């Protein structure tokens, strides 16, 4: 399992991590251990590249969790 997959799963199960991520995504991802390239991939919003990294099921979860609707 890649670091990005582990991070996506952690966001789905750790409310404190999700709250911190929503406040400061790049900082939280780097502290979690993602590489700068992985952080840039996630922040880019490139769904095709993310799907390749995460796989179908994890991608669905990640999109829902990591891209909340704007208020």
PEWO-V848402 format. One record per residue. N is the residue number from 1. PHI is phi in degrees with one decimal (999 if undefined). NEAR is the number of other C-alpha atoms within 12 Angstrom. D_LAST is the distance of its C-alpha to the last C-alpha in whole Angstrom. Layout:
n=N phi=PHI near=NEAR d_last=D_LAST
n=N phi=PHI near=NEAR d_last=D_LAST
This chain:
n=1 phi=999 near=12 d_last=33
n=2 phi=-76.6 near=18 d_last=32
n=3 phi=-60.8 near=22 d_last=30
n=4 phi=-65.3 near=33 d_last=26
n=5 phi=-63.3 near=28 d_last=27
n=6 phi=-61.6 near=22 d_last=28
n=7 phi=-64.6 near=36 d_last=24
n=8 phi=-60.6 near=38 d_last=23
n=9 phi=-66.5 near=27 d_last=24
n=10 phi=-63.6 near=25 d_last=24
n=11 phi=-61.7 near=30 d_last=20
n=12 phi=-75.0 near=24 d_last=21
n=13 phi=-120.6 near=16 d_last=23
n=14 phi=-120.7 near=16 d_last=22
n=15 phi=-61.5 near=14 d_last=19
n=16 phi=-66.5 near=14 d_last=20
n=17 phi=-64.3 near=25 d_last=20
n=18 phi=-62.4 near=27 d_last=17
n=19 phi=-62.6 near=19 d_last=15
n=20 phi=-64.0 near=19 d_last=17
n=21 phi=-61.5 near=29 d_last=16
n=22 phi=-63.1 near=21 d_last=13
n=23 phi=-79.0 near=14 d_last=14
n=24 phi=-154.2 near=17 d_last=17
n=25 phi=-55.5 near=24 d_last=17
n=26 phi=-63.0 near=25 d_last=20
n=27 phi=-59.0 near=20 d_last=22
n=28 phi=-65.0 near=24 d_last=22
n=29 phi=-63.9 near=33 d_last=23
n=30 phi=-65.9 near=21 d_last=26
n=31 phi=-64.8 near=17 d_last=27
n=32 phi=-72.0 near=25 d_last=27
n=33 phi=111.1 near=18 d_last=29
n=34 phi=-70.3 near=24 d_last=28
n=35 phi=-75.0 near=20 d_last=30
n=36 phi=-59.2 near=20 d_last=28
n=37 phi=-65.1 near=19 d_last=29
n=38 phi=-66.0 near=27 d_last=27
n=39 phi=-61.2 near=28 d_last=24
n=40 phi=-61.6 near=20 d_last=24
n=41 phi=-60.0 near=23 d_last=24
n=42 phi=-64.9 near=34 d_last=21
n=43 phi=-68.3 near=22 d_last=19
n=44 phi=-68.1 near=16 d_last=21
n=45 phi=74.5 near=18 d_last=19
n=46 phi=-72.7 near=17 d_last=22
n=47 phi=-62.8 near=20 d_last=22
n=48 phi=-64.9 near=16 d_last=26
n=49 phi=-67.3 near=20 d_last=27
n=50 phi=-64.1 near=31 d_last=25
n=51 phi=-62.6 near=23 d_last=26
n=52 phi=-62.4 near=18 d_last=30
n=53 phi=-75.7 near=26 d_last=29
n=54 phi=-97.2 near=28 d_last=27
n=55 phi=86.6 near=21 d_last=29
n=56 phi=-60.7 near=17 d_last=27
n=57 phi=-66.1 near=17 d_last=26
n=58 phi=-63.6 near=27 d_last=25
n=59 phi=-61.7 near=30 d_last=23
n=60 phi=-59.7 near=20 d_last=21
n=61 phi=-64.1 near=24 d_last=20
n=62 phi=-63.6 near=31 d_last=19
n=63 phi=-61.5 near=27 d_last=17
n=64 phi=-66.3 near=17 d_last=15
n=65 phi=-77.4 near=25 d_last=15
n=66 phi=-85.8 near=33 d_last=14
n=67 phi=-126.6 near=23 d_last=12
n=68 phi=-64.2 near=14 d_last=9
n=69 phi=-67.0 near=9 d_last=6
n=70 phi=-72.4 near=6 d_last=4
n=71 phi=-95.4 near=4 d_last=0
